Amino acid sequence: MNIEQLAGACHEANRVYCATIGEAVAEPWGDMPEWHRASYVAGVEFHLLNPGSGPDANHENWLRHKEAEGWVYGEVKDADAKTHPCLLTFGRLSVEQQVKDRLFVGMISALLPLVDPYAATEVRQRLEEEARIEARRLEAVAEAARAAELRRQEEEGQRIADASALLARSNGAEAADNVGAGQSA
């Protein structure tokens, strides 16, 4: 079993649970949009990297993932508006909603022995590589900002030098006019 399959199994268990409590049932795993599938995969990866994490940690991870994607609390789940009624801390969720996190963690615990034992290592390596790439990108942005600031300072210095030279010439011409005016008097 791979990470995607485990995420799909967790989703399908959640679908069954939602049906039993009369909640709207999401589409089957294969029909879900990529953003929704990615949320489940991120949850599985979190547990592979943080074994033993409970339902509250699971929910907090989900909450951070959603907020990073621009989702905010809303009375109704709306993918277009990126609102969700469960964007609350775990303790503020209803018991029915907390069960979803318990179910997710339980599914992972039950199926983890079937997951490729190198999956966590692969996830860790991928995330570390993504972090290195992001660090290089941020360093390049910072370097570009430093270069732009240096250019701005040099341009400002040149403007000040040009203004000083103009002022000096203006003062020199005025002084010459005053000397000339004094000689003709």
Number of C-alpha atoms within 10 A of each C-alpha: 13 14 21 17 13 20 24 19 18 24 24 17 15 20 19 13 17 17 12 10 10 8 11 9 15 16 12 11 19 9 9 12 10 10 11 13 18 15 15 21 19 18 22 25 21 19 20 21 14 13 12 11 13 15 19 16 18 20 26 16 16 20 19 13 16 17 15 10 11 11 20 18 14 14 10 12 16 12 11 7 12 16 19 17 14 21 22 14 12 19 10 11 15 10 10 11 15 17 15 20 21 16 17 24 23 15 19 22 13 10 13 18 10 11 16 13 13 10 16 20 13 13 17 16 12 12 13 12 12 12 12 12 12 12 12 12 12 12 12 12 12 12 12 12 12 12 12 12 12 12 12 12 12 12 12 12 12 12 12 12 12 12 12 12 12 12 12 12 12 12 12 12 12 12 12 12 12 11 11 11 10 9 8 6 5
